Amino acid sequence: SRLDFDGTVYAPMEREDTDSIRALHPDYDRKAYERWCQLRKNILSEEYIYDKMDTLMEEITFTGSLARDYEKWGIAEDDEDNLETVKRFVAERLPWADGYLAEKAGAHTS
């Protein structure tokens, strides 16, 4: 089955027990947003993620793992579930998450 790309990009990020956590920790959303902002400056930056994806893609291409996987599962190199689709997901999901978490924390973004 194919990934529901659009449905996944805008899917809520909360667990079933998030309201219970908020009741116990009133500063939950603010702290989560602060941590998110810290991580967005490095390991959750688009640049870092794309670089990591490219490095891993080079490795699995060089070793032949990618070709074997494509052959085993009948995936064409230009299949819509390829690296560019994952990068497009990242490009849309991260900014969405920025706004979502800022809104939950009551932060003002510019």
N, C-alpha and C positions, 0 to 999 in steps of 0.2 A: 504494500500500500504506500501511496505517496504521502509526503509530509504536507499537512495543511499549513502552508507557509503563512498566509495572512492571518489565519486563526491563531497561530502560535505566536506571532509577533505581538499581538495585542491581548494575549491571555493574561488574566490576573496572576500576580506573583505570590499571593498569600496562601498560607496553609490553612487548614480547617481550624486550627487552634490559635490563629493570630489574634482574634479578639480576646481570648483568655490571657494571652501573653501581654497584650496592651493593658488589660485590667491590672495585672500584677506589676507591670513596668510602664508607668505613664510616659516615660521618656524614650520608649522603644523606637518610635518612628524617627525622632530626632537623631538618636544614636545610630540607627541603621543608615540614615541619610548621610551623616557625617562620615561613617566608615565607607559607604559607597563612594563619596567624593574623594576620599583618600585613595581608594583602589583605582578609581577612574584616571588618576594621574599617572599610574604605572601599569600594573598587570591587567587592568580592565580597560585600558585605552585601546582605541581602534588600532592604532599603529602597532602596539605590542601584540595584540591578538592576531592581526593580519600577518605580522612577521613570523609569529609562532606557527600559524597555519601554513605559510609558504615553506618554512623550514621543514616541517613535518611532511608536507607534500613532496618536497624534493627528496627527502629520505625514503619515503615509501615508493616513489617512482624509481629512484636509483637502485633500490634493492629488488625491484620487481614485484613487490608486495601488491602494489596498486593494480598492475596488469593482471596478476593472479586473482585478485578479488573481483575485478571487473569481469573476468572470464567466468569465474565460478558463479556469479550472480547474474550474468547476462546484462551487464551495464555497459552502455556505450560511453566513450570518453566525453562526448558532448551531451550526456544525459542531464536532465534538469536538476538532478540531485547532486551535482558536482560541487567543487570548491566554490565556484562563483555564487552558487545559491546560498551556501553557508555564509559567505562574506556578505551577501545582500541581507541575510537575516541579521547578522551582527550589526550592519550599518543602520538597520531600522530598529532593532530591539534595544540597543544601548541608549540612543537618545530618548526612546519611549520610556525606558526605565529611569533615566535621569529625571524626566518630568513627573513620572508617577511617584517616585520616592520623594521628590521635592514637594509635591502636593501633599502627600501623606504627612510630611514633617512640618508643613506650613511654611516652607522656605519660599522666598521670592527669588525667581531666576530672571536673569536678563539676557 
